[in-house]
Amino acid sequence: MRVIIQRVKSSQVEIDDQIVGKIGCGLNLLVGIADTDTEAELDWMARKCLELRLFPDSAGDTGRWNKSVQDIGGELLVVSQFTLYGDCRKGRRPSFDRAAAPERAEIFYDKFVEKLRQSGLKVETGLFGAMMQVSIDNDGPVTLVLERIGVNCDFII
């Protein structure tokens, strides 16, 4: 499982000029599900996204990041993005062989969103499989790549 986690001032997703998800201060999560992912990866990733300390103690503070999205009562926008598993090493067209099949990926994506919602924070989403326009007002900018490879996975990056 791969997640691009971005600290944002605001973020939103539009489909056909309609806003379907919108947040203020918090985290924008671009989520890719691998064909080898299990519940263990979902649990780890949800916990990591909620507990990772990416926010300073107070607004305008440029010191250490001591607070998580939970600590600040932030919001989460979760967007499915199978292209995170695009392999561009060969040829001129990416291969998406490592991405989970859409039917399986959607089930895992929905479970991931539900795990985040259990935190009590506001969690908004895009629409799985749709062509979306994502607007991100990145704060910092702070952007990190989180990855959790299944224990039974033979492929290691």
N, C-alpha and C positions, 0 to 999 in steps of 0.2 A: 504494500500500500504506500502510495506517495501523496503527500499533501504539501502544497505551497501555501505557507501561512504568512499573511501580511497584516501588520498592524495598520489599521485604517482610522481616519477621521470619519469617513462615511463610505458606503459602497452600495451599489444597486445592480439588479439584473432586469433587463428588458427583453421581452419577446413580442415581436410585431408591434413595436412602439407602446407596449403596455408594461408598466413596472410590475413585476411579479414578486420581487423580494427587495427589501431596502433596510439598511441599518445605519446607525450612527457610529459612535466610537466603539471599536472592538476589533474583531478579526475577520478577515476575508479568507476563506479556505477553499482552495482549488483542489479537488479530490480525484485521484486516480486509483482504480481498483485493479489489482493484478489477478491473473488467472489462478494464482497459488494462495491467495489470501484466505484467512480463516477468521473465526470469531476472535481469536487471540490478537490478531493484528488490529481488528476494529476496537477492541477494548483498550489496547495500549495506545493507539492513536487518539482516541477520544480523550482519554485521561491526559495525554501529553498536551493536546491542544488546549484543554481547559486549565491545566496547571502550570504551563510554561510561563515563566516570569518575563514578560515582554513590555511591561508598562512601568514608568517611573512612579515614585511616591506621590508626586503632585504634578498638575499641568504645568508645562513650561520647564520642568526639571530636566536637566540633561545628564543627571548622575546615573547611578546604578538602576537597573531595572529590577525592582523588588516585588512587583505585583503582577498577578495573573489576570486574565480576562474575568475570572470569577471574582477576584478581589475587588475589581473596580466596578463590577456589575455591568460589564460590557455586553455587546451584542455580537452575534455570529451570522455571517452569510456564507452558506455552503453551496458550492457550485461543482457539479460533476464535470470531470475533464479527462476523458480517456487518453487524450493526446499527451498526457504526462508519461505515458508508456510508449511514446514514439521512439523507435530506434533508427537513428540516422547514420549509422556507421557504414552502411553499404548503399550504393546507388544514389539516386537523387530523390527518391520517394520514401518517406518514413514507413517502417513496418510497425504494425501494432499487435504483433503476435503475442506479446506478454500481457496485453490488456485483457481483462476478463470479458467474456461474451456479454453482450448487452443485457440479456435476461438475468444472468447471475450478478452482474455489476449493479444493476438497479436494486436488487434485493439487498446487497451489501451496503450500497449507498444509503438506502432507506434506514437500515439498521444503525448505521453510523450517525445519521441525523437524529434518530430517536435517542441514542446514547447521549448525544450532546444536549438534547432537550431535557433529559432527566436532571440536568444541572439546575434547571429553573431559569436559565438565561433566555433572552429572546433569541430564537434561532429562525432565520429566514433561509429560503432556498431558491434556486433556479428551478427549471423543469428538466428532469433527466432526459437526455437524448435530444433536446431541442436546440435549435440555433439561437444562441443568446448573445446579447450585447451586455458586457459587464463593465461597469464604471467603478473605478477604484481610486479613492483619494488616499493614497498611501501615506502614512504618518511616519516620518523619519528621513528617508524611507527605511522601513524595517521589513525585510522579506527573507524568509528562511525556508529551506527544503527539509521536510521530515520524511523519513522512510523507515519502514519496518518490513523486513523480508521474513516470510514464513520459515519456521524451523525446518520443515520438510521440503523446502525449495532447493532444487538442484542448481538453479541459476543464480549467480552472485555477480553484482555489478562491481 
